[in-house]
Amino acid sequence: MEGIDGSGKTTQLALLAKWLKAAGHPVFQTEWNSSALVKAATKTGKKKNALTPMTFSLLHATDFADRLLYNIIPPLKAGMIVLADRYTYTAFARDTARGVDRRWVRELYSFAVKPDLAVYFRVPIDTSVDRLMARRVKLKFYEAGLDMGWSAQPLESFRIFQGKVLDEYDRLVDEFGLSVVNAIGSITDQQRVFRRLVSQHLEIEHHDDRIDESA
Amino acid sequence: MTIASTNPPEESGANGGGKPGQYYSYGIPYLSIANYPGKLIAIEGTDGVGRSTQITLLREWLEVQGYGVIETGWTRSELMSPTIDLAKASNTLNKLTFVLLYATDFADRLEKEIIPALKAGFIVLSDRYIFTALARAGVRGVDRAWIRNLYGFGIAPHLVFYLRIDEKTLIRRVLQSRGMDYWESGMDLKLGDDIYESFRAYQRALLKEYASMADEFSFRVLDARRKVDVLQDELRRQIAAFLAEPDGPSPLATKAEG
């Protein structure tokens, strides 16, 4: 699941997980930047605003490597469906928007497992901002791109930074064949599209099972 | 399944093709390093070769001549030191996170210490450099092309001295000084339960990695079994010759005389 803050992807992911579990699929969820390993460094770096685009990028890659080996590969091997709230594309989009070399960050993540399906929830920047404001979300320093010094005003900085991130995502859609969900529709409409995309992958498995049974 | 490298061309990473003083490869696009006056000198080698003793003596010698000197080491950044210590203590590191934590640490020091010092005209003496990371990763079977690409943001030093000792001397010196520890014995590699055998196998593999890099990165190889002052004289001779080159920084002493 990919998309900028305020794209609604976390809501969509939760609904998808409910549906999968109800249908009896074993589901494992993992979230971007959530490993205990780098928590201390990320916290220190963020608190002191001491992260550079390079160290920001590398810390997230470390977090990803840790989760890949502990939270992604084992459940995959156990036959579970792994739902990842953000994946390598988040790094490609954000790090490049911060000025890290586009080729370097792709090579950095070349150890990753290629997802069976990557869904991008695309929203215009205004929709994202409206949603975040409606929830009275306080824009965080790095999420708003305030480290880049493009604007001292958090909302303005968020628009500039996330605008660049959106441009990068558009590039990724073609480069990696991301499935795009128009994330300005109603929650139910989006979920319908989302489930249809996911079921295409699950049907193949079901189909194989049937063949096995008849054999 | 895990280390599925896309096998990018090796010349795009940190390798012997790096021009001294320049980024190895893609570098840090937002941080231009053109025409800085400083110099970067790396002192590489395994444990027990006397790197820090040599660096202390070099610093003294350079400062007497009027050069500004800054030392940097491996895993000393403010950002990462606590995390690396914690991760090592809890043995939750795997080879990928091991490599990436050290790379993060290096990036932090490169941007905040090394590059500013080079721009300000200092001679940066680096106690170990990226070669330590490449050697450790190599022993652990991390994809060669991948790790060289990872360090493609680094700066190729102006000089790299590799202080070399043989396996037997290395083992005795480490045992004499601080003894074996879990990581320096490569216990994470599960080479065996016997810590001494594991330590020996690990150090031997490390020496092999360094030897292969000596050619790849044109190390200046020095025999570190010699006496401290003999080794120091050799280092000074080579560094003095390098600094005397036309584009080198001029020491205060010559300026005062001239």
HADDOCK unambig.tbl for C-alpha pairs under 7 A between the chains (distance, minus, plus):
assign (segid A and resid 37 and name CA) (segid B and resid 87 and name CA) 6.87 0.50 0.50
assign (segid A and resid 38 and name CA) (segid B and resid 83 and name CA) 6.89 0.50 0.50
assign (segid A and resid 40 and name CA) (segid B and resid 83 and name CA) 6.44 0.50 0.50
assign (segid A and resid 41 and name CA) (segid B and resid 79 and name CA) 6.10 0.50 0.50
assign (segid A and resid 41 and name CA) (segid B and resid 80 and name CA) 6.02 0.50 0.50
assign (segid A and resid 41 and name CA) (segid B and resid 83 and name CA) 6.05 0.50 0.50
assign (segid A and resid 44 and name CA) (segid B and resid 79 and name CA) 6.98 0.50 0.50
assign (segid A and resid 45 and name CA) (segid B and resid 79 and name CA) 6.41 0.50 0.50
assign (segid A and resid 54 and name CA) (segid B and resid 107 and name CA) 6.59 0.50 0.50
assign (segid A and resid 55 and name CA) (segid B and resid 104 and name CA) 5.44 0.50 0.50
assign (segid A and resid 55 and name CA) (segid B and resid 107 and name CA) 6.10 0.50 0.50
assign (segid A and resid 55 and name CA) (segid B and resid 108 and name CA) 6.14 0.50 0.50
assign (segid A and resid 58 and name CA) (segid B and resid 100 and name CA) 6.69 0.50 0.50
assign (segid A and resid 58 and name CA) (segid B and resid 104 and name CA) 5.38 0.50 0.50
assign (segid A and resid 59 and name CA) (segid B and resid 104 and name CA) 6.40 0.50 0.50
assign (segid A and resid 62 and name CA) (segid B and resid 97 and name CA) 5.33 0.50 0.50
assign (segid A and resid 62 and name CA) (segid B and resid 100 and name CA) 5.45 0.50 0.50
assign (segid A and resid 62 and name CA) (segid B and resid 101 and name CA) 6.43 0.50 0.50
assign (segid A and resid 65 and name CA) (segid B and resid 96 and name CA) 6.38 0.50 0.50
assign (segid A and resid 65 and name CA) (segid B and resid 97 and name CA) 5.99 0.50 0.50
assign (segid A and resid 66 and name CA) (segid B and resid 97 and name CA) 6.14 0.50 0.50
assign (segid A and resid 99 and name CA) (segid B and resid 29 and name CA) 6.37 0.50 0.50
assign (segid A and resid 99 and name CA) (segid B and resid 30 and name CA) 5.82 0.50 0.50
assign (segid A and resid 100 and name CA) (segid B and resid 28 and name CA) 6.49 0.50 0.50
assign (segid A and resid 100 and name CA) (segid B and resid 29 and name CA) 6.22 0.50 0.50
assign (segid A and resid 101 and name CA) (segid B and resid 26 and name CA) 6.53 0.50 0.50
assign (segid A and resid 101 and name CA) (segid B and resid 28 and name CA) 6.99 0.50 0.50
assign (segid A and resid 101 and name CA) (segid B and resid 29 and name CA) 6.17 0.50 0.50
assign (segid A and resid 104 and name CA) (segid B and resid 26 and name CA) 6.74 0.50 0.50
assign (segid A and resid 108 and name CA) (segid B and resid 150 and name CA) 5.91 0.50 0.50
assign (segid A and resid 110 and name CA) (segid B and resid 4 and name CA) 6.47 0.50 0.50
assign (segid A and resid 110 and name CA) (segid B and resid 5 and name CA) 5.22 0.50 0.50
assign (segid A and resid 110 and name CA) (segid B and resid 6 and name CA) 5.95 0.50 0.50
assign (segid A and resid 111 and name CA) (segid B and resid 2 and name CA) 5.94 0.50 0.50
assign (segid A and resid 111 and name CA) (segid B and resid 3 and name CA) 4.65 0.50 0.50
assign (segid A and resid 111 and name CA) (segid B and resid 4 and name CA) 5.11 0.50 0.50
assign (segid A and resid 111 and name CA) (segid B and resid 5 and name CA) 5.71 0.50 0.50
assign (segid A and resid 112 and name CA) (segid B and resid 2 and name CA) 6.80 0.50 0.50
assign (segid A and resid 113 and name CA) (segid B and resid 2 and name CA) 6.92 0.50 0.50
